[in-house]
Amino acid sequence: MNKQVKLIDLGEKDYKDTWDYQEQLFQSILDVKVRNRREGTEEPTENYFLFVEHPHVYTLGKSGHIENLLLNEEQLKAKGATFYRINRGGDITYHGPGQIVGYPIIDLENFFTDIHKYLRLLEETMILVLNDYGIEAGRSEGETGVWLGIGTPFPRKICAMGVRASRWVTMHGFALNVNSDLGYFDNIIPCGIKGKGVTSLNVELGVDYVDEDEVREKIIKYFSELFEAQVLE
């Protein structure tokens, strides 16, 4: 089993270009697994972890509802935003500047074969990161992602998640609001969930800006610990 994970920081990159790159890495892992099964070989599979920041974009998961996007095509253009239907789970979400997006493209057979455990460990990674900033975060029953204020009159989501997996290979991932312009969330019903808000780390801390490099370092630290992985830059 290969527990090494190659870290790739794409900086700011268009959503569709990043999606195509994800698919390329995803398929390269699947090709090795298929070849191993066909030829009886044991070639190790690679694991990747992409960091990226997208320009303003709304994405709708395969089980999502278009009614949760509250903008038409002209309004999207006026906002400087794009829209894509994609092949992850979940409903609609927003990506944009000030948000740390992570796409682990890993072969879970190198770690464990349990999609639910995978999602829970991604959530736990974010919960531990937020705890380092003195923020108590948790899960909302039946709703993937990381939340603040669960059980209060003001529950709010700070990290959205949506993944795809095939033959235990994952793609897509999480979006943590760090210095996000929350106004863009007003144009959707986030994740199709009504009556709950969205927040960002800088808002919760009452500051203008949070060091995103520091947050990324914490994400990798806890991801490495929870997945017992060696992340290589």
Secondary structure, 3 states (H helix, E strand, C coil): CCCEEEEEEEEECCHHHHHHHHHHHHHHHHHHHHHHHHHCCCCCCCCEEEEEECCCEEEECCCCCHHHECCCHHHHHHCCCEEEECCCCCCEEEECCCEEEEEEECEHHHCCCCHHHHHHHHHHHHHHHHHHCCCCCEEECCEEEEEECCCCCCCEEEEEEEEEEECCEEEEEEEEECCCCHHHHHHECHHHCCCCEECCHHHHHCCCCCCHHHHHHHHHHHHHHHHCCEEEC
